[in-house]
Amino acid sequence: MRTATLWLTALAIVLGFITAYAALHGAGDFLVYVLLFMFGGLLGYIGPEAPWRWGLVLGIWVPIAEIVYRMSLPAGAPPPSQLLQPLIALVPPLLGVYAGMIFRRWLPPPAAPEEE
């Protein structure tokens, strides 16, 4: 595995944890979706190869955190429809990653300085 891929994976996990923390601490759905979209756009711009990977690695943490939280409530396990509801959080990071990838094609990063 390339070093850049490892760094991007680590970055996606950290950004996913930040977003999951915000989701569990009352940030509101809209803010969580905006964070997922923006972080996805950043990852798509930095690493345009296999964008679906970055979207999944970034976005999976919010549903995992929500499902674990709902399962740990003292009232017991909620119905399956409420457990599957957080999976909608996978959509914004995937949209953001592909938007970042397209944005990179329109506006390529600056070229590295030439050696003298």
N, C-alpha and C positions, 0 to 999 in steps of 0.2 A: 504494500500500500504506500502510496506517495505521502510525503510529509505534509504537503498542502491539504490532502484529503483528510489526514488525521487532525490537522488544525481546524479545518472547517467543520468536521464532525464534532470536535470538542466545543467549538463556538456555537454550533447549533444546539447542542445539549444544554450549555449554559444559558443561552437565550430562551430555550424552552422552559428551563427551570424558573427563570425570572418571570416569564409569562404565567406559568402555572401558579407561582406564588402570588402574583397579582390577582389571578382569577379566584384563588381561595380566600383572599383577604379583602373582598368587596370592591374590586376595581370596576366592576360592571362589565357586562358582556361586550358592549361596543368598544370600550377601551382595550379589552383583551383581544378582540378581533383586529383592531387597528394595530396593536403591537405585533400580533402574528403576521399580519400582512407586511408591515414595515421590516420586521426582522427577516421575513422570507425574501423580500425584495433585496435586502442587503446580501443575503447568502446567494441569491440567484445572480447578483451582479459580480460578486467575488468569485464564485465557482459555477460557471454556466454548464459544466458537464454533469450529466445525470441530475437535473434539477428536482425530479421527483424524490430523490434520496434526501435532499435537504429539507424539502417540505414535510416529509414524514418524520425525520429525526427532530425537526423543530416542533411540529404540531402535535406529536403523540403525547407529550407530557401533560397538556391541559386535560384531555380526556382521562388519562390514567389518574391524575390527581383528583379529578371530580368523582370518578367511579370509586376510588378508594375512600374518599371522604364520605360519599353517600352510603357505602357499605358499612362504614364504621359508626354510623349514627345509632344511638341507643334504641331507636324504634324498630330496628331490624332492617333487613334488606328491602329496598324499594322495588316496585314492579320493574320488569325488564325494559319497559318503554322508557322509564326514567334513567336507566343505566345506559341505554344506547343514545340518549339525547346529547351528551357531551361530544359525541363523535362528529358533530357538525363543526367543531373547532378545527378539523383537519382541512376544511375548505380554504380559509383565508391564507394559511401559509403556502399552500400549493399555488393559489392565485398569485401571491406575492413573489414566489420564487420564479415563476414563469414570466411575470412582469419585469423582474430584475434582469432576467436573462435577455429578454427582448430589448430592454433599455440599454444593456451593455452592447448589443449589436448596433444600436443606433448611435450610441456615444461610447466609443471604445476608451479604455483607460489610457492615461498618458504613456507615451513610450519611455523606456528606460534611457537614462542619459548615456551618450556614447563615450566610450573610453578613449583617451587621447594617446 
